[in-house]
């Protein structure tokens, strides 16, 4: 295993090149997977402009807009790590409304958000059509290991110590869920690209030789 430090700007360029190279006449579905402390949303946001400069239409979607209603998320309590691991994200909604329409031969008609957790109501967002050759950038935590279809996956890895240190106290109850994710899914072994993010200001790309 080789670990190569890169600047945040170089990381964005590396990922943008890889995603643009994967894009053909069909769509490219990209997962930017990582704990909130690794800032997957920020990386996905940073990729949008460079991909457009490379001639690709981009649609940004956050997994945080596809959580289940509070009655389902909090059925076992508000701080249950097992519920956070398996029950918070609406995998079916993501597959049905976002990823499925971008299957080869699909309609390209995507729902960019489903549920507003602040109001605990449906967002009623209008559908958006992503043209063929476009890129879907989906960011969030615990995205891998659920049979969701992606063409490119990037996992933002953090050591347990760094994850604990950078997770706000009010969210430390989620740490067992990420430990379980490491054990059961092993995202660092399955993702197309792994980036060490112990310090998000100083990322490092991991390659297996």
C-alpha positions as CSV (number, residue, x, y, z in Angstrom):
1,X,0.0,0.0,0.0
2,X,1.3,3.4,-1.0
3,X,0.1,6.7,0.6
4,X,0.7,9.8,-1.4
5,X,0.0,13.2,0.1
6,X,-1.8,15.7,-2.2
7,X,-3.1,19.2,-1.9
8,X,-6.9,19.6,-1.7
9,X,-6.8,21.2,-5.2
10,X,-4.8,18.3,-6.6
11,X,-7.2,15.9,-5.1
12,X,-10.1,17.6,-6.8
13,X,-8.3,17.5,-10.1
14,X,-7.4,13.9,-9.8
15,X,-11.0,12.9,-9.0
16,X,-12.4,15.1,-11.7
17,X,-10.1,13.5,-14.3
18,X,-11.0,10.0,-13.2
19,X,-14.8,10.8,-13.3
20,X,-14.6,12.6,-16.7
21,X,-12.6,9.7,-18.2
22,X,-15.4,7.3,-17.0
23,X,-18.1,9.3,-18.6
24,X,-19.2,8.2,-22.0
25,X,-22.6,8.4,-23.7
26,X,-24.4,7.2,-20.6
27,X,-24.4,8.7,-17.1
28,X,-21.8,8.4,-14.4
29,X,-23.0,7.9,-10.9
30,X,-20.4,8.9,-8.3
31,X,-20.4,8.3,-4.6
32,X,-18.3,10.5,-2.3
33,X,-18.5,8.4,0.8
34,X,-17.3,9.5,4.2
35,X,-18.2,10.4,7.8
36,X,-19.4,14.0,8.3
37,X,-16.0,14.8,9.9
38,X,-14.3,14.0,6.6
39,X,-16.5,16.6,4.8
40,X,-17.7,14.5,1.8
41,X,-20.2,17.2,0.9
42,X,-17.5,19.8,0.6
43,X,-15.4,17.6,-1.8
44,X,-18.5,16.8,-3.9
45,X,-19.3,20.5,-4.1
46,X,-15.7,21.3,-5.2
47,X,-15.9,18.7,-8.0
48,X,-18.9,20.3,-9.7
49,X,-17.0,23.2,-11.4
50,X,-14.0,21.2,-12.6
51,X,-16.3,18.6,-14.1
52,X,-18.3,21.2,-16.0
53,X,-15.0,22.6,-17.3
54,X,-14.3,19.1,-18.6
55,X,-17.5,19.3,-20.6
56,X,-19.8,17.3,-18.2
57,X,-23.2,18.3,-16.9
58,X,-23.3,17.8,-13.1
59,X,-26.1,17.2,-10.7
60,X,-25.3,17.4,-7.0
61,X,-27.3,15.3,-4.5
62,X,-26.8,14.9,-0.8
63,X,-27.7,11.7,1.0
64,X,-28.8,14.0,3.8
65,X,-31.8,14.9,1.7
66,X,-32.8,11.2,1.5
67,X,-33.2,10.3,5.2
68,X,-36.3,8.6,6.4
69,X,-38.9,10.4,8.4
70,X,-38.2,11.0,12.1
71,X,-40.7,8.4,13.2
72,X,-38.6,5.7,11.5
73,X,-35.2,7.1,12.2
74,X,-35.9,7.6,15.9
75,X,-37.9,4.4,16.5
76,X,-35.2,3.0,18.8
77,X,-34.3,6.5,20.2
78,X,-32.5,9.5,18.9
79,X,-29.0,8.2,19.6
80,X,-29.0,4.6,18.6
81,X,-25.9,3.7,16.5
82,X,-27.5,0.6,15.0
83,X,-30.4,2.7,13.7
84,X,-28.1,5.3,12.3
85,X,-26.1,2.6,10.6
86,X,-29.0,0.8,8.9
87,X,-32.2,2.7,9.2
88,X,-31.6,6.4,8.7
89,X,-30.8,6.5,5.0
90,X,-33.6,5.8,2.6
91,X,-31.7,3.4,0.3
92,X,-34.9,2.5,-1.6
93,X,-35.7,6.2,-2.2
94,X,-32.2,6.8,-3.5
95,X,-32.3,3.8,-5.8
96,X,-35.8,4.6,-7.1
97,X,-35.6,8.4,-7.5
98,X,-31.9,9.1,-8.1
99,X,-29.8,6.1,-9.2
100,X,-32.3,3.9,-11.1
101,X,-33.3,6.6,-13.6
102,X,-29.6,6.8,-14.6
103,X,-29.3,3.2,-15.4
104,X,-28.3,2.6,-19.1
105,X,-31.4,3.3,-21.1
106,X,-33.0,5.2,-18.2
107,X,-35.0,8.4,-18.4
108,X,-32.3,10.6,-16.7
109,X,-35.2,12.2,-14.7
110,X,-33.9,12.5,-11.1
111,X,-35.5,13.8,-7.9
112,X,-32.7,15.9,-6.3
113,X,-34.2,15.8,-2.7
114,X,-36.9,13.8,-1.0
115,X,-37.2,14.6,2.7
116,X,-36.5,17.8,4.7
117,X,-35.4,16.7,8.2
118,X,-35.9,20.1,9.6
119,X,-39.6,20.2,8.9
120,X,-39.9,16.4,8.8
121,X,-41.9,16.7,5.5
122,X,-41.4,15.8,1.9
123,X,-39.4,18.5,0.1
124,X,-41.7,18.4,-3.0
125,X,-38.7,19.2,-5.1
126,X,-39.3,19.1,-8.9
127,X,-37.6,16.4,-11.0
128,X,-34.5,17.4,-12.9
129,X,-33.4,15.8,-16.1
130,X,-29.7,15.0,-16.4
131,X,-28.6,14.7,-20.0
132,X,-26.7,11.6,-21.2
133,X,-23.0,11.9,-20.4
134,X,-23.8,13.8,-17.3
135,X,-22.4,13.1,-13.8
136,X,-24.3,12.6,-10.6
137,X,-22.3,13.5,-7.5
138,X,-23.9,11.9,-4.5
139,X,-22.2,12.6,-1.1
140,X,-22.8,11.3,2.3
141,X,-22.0,8.7,5.0
142,X,-22.3,4.9,4.9
143,X,-23.2,4.8,1.2
144,X,-21.4,1.6,0.2
145,X,-22.4,-1.9,0.9
146,X,-26.1,-1.5,0.1
147,X,-26.1,-2.6,-3.6
148,X,-26.5,1.0,-4.8
149,X,-25.2,1.3,-8.3
150,X,-22.3,3.6,-8.9
151,X,-19.7,3.9,-11.7
152,X,-17.1,5.6,-9.5
153,X,-16.8,5.4,-5.7
154,X,-14.5,7.4,-3.5
155,X,-14.2,6.7,0.2
156,X,-12.8,9.4,2.6
157,X,-11.1,7.3,5.3
158,X,-10.3,8.5,8.8
159,X,-8.5,6.6,11.5
160,X,-10.6,5.8,14.6
161,X,-8.6,8.3,16.6
162,X,-9.0,11.1,14.1
163,X,-12.7,10.4,13.6
164,X,-13.3,10.5,17.3
165,X,-11.3,13.7,17.7
166,X,-13.1,15.5,14.8
167,X,-16.6,14.4,15.5
168,X,-18.6,17.0,17.5
169,X,-19.5,15.8,21.1
170,X,-23.2,15.7,20.2
171,X,-22.5,13.2,17.4
172,X,-20.1,11.0,19.2
173,X,-22.8,8.4,19.7
174,X,-22.5,7.6,15.9
175,X,-18.9,6.4,16.3
176,X,-19.9,2.7,16.8
177,X,-21.8,2.8,13.5
178,X,-18.7,3.8,11.6
179,X,-16.7,1.1,13.4
180,X,-19.3,-1.4,12.3
181,X,-19.1,0.0,8.7
182,X,-15.3,-0.5,8.7
183,X,-15.8,-4.1,9.9
184,X,-18.8,-5.2,7.8
185,X,-18.3,-3.2,4.6
186,X,-14.6,-2.5,4.5
187,X,-15.1,0.6,2.3
188,X,-11.3,1.2,2.1
189,X,-11.0,-2.2,0.3
190,X,-14.0,-1.8,-2.0
191,X,-14.0,1.8,-3.1
192,X,-12.4,2.8,-6.4
193,X,-10.4,5.6,-4.7
194,X,-9.5,5.9,-1.1
195,X,-8.4,9.2,0.5
196,X,-7.0,9.5,4.0
197,X,-8.7,12.5,5.6
198,X,-7.4,12.5,9.1
199,X,-6.7,16.2,8.5
200,X,-9.0,17.3,5.6
201,X,-6.5,20.2,4.9
202,X,-3.8,17.6,4.1
203,X,-5.4,14.6,2.2
204,X,-3.5,11.6,1.0
205,X,-4.4,9.2,-1.8
206,X,-4.1,5.5,-1.0
207,X,-3.1,3.1,-3.7
208,X,-2.5,-0.7,-3.5
209,X,0.6,-1.9,-5.3
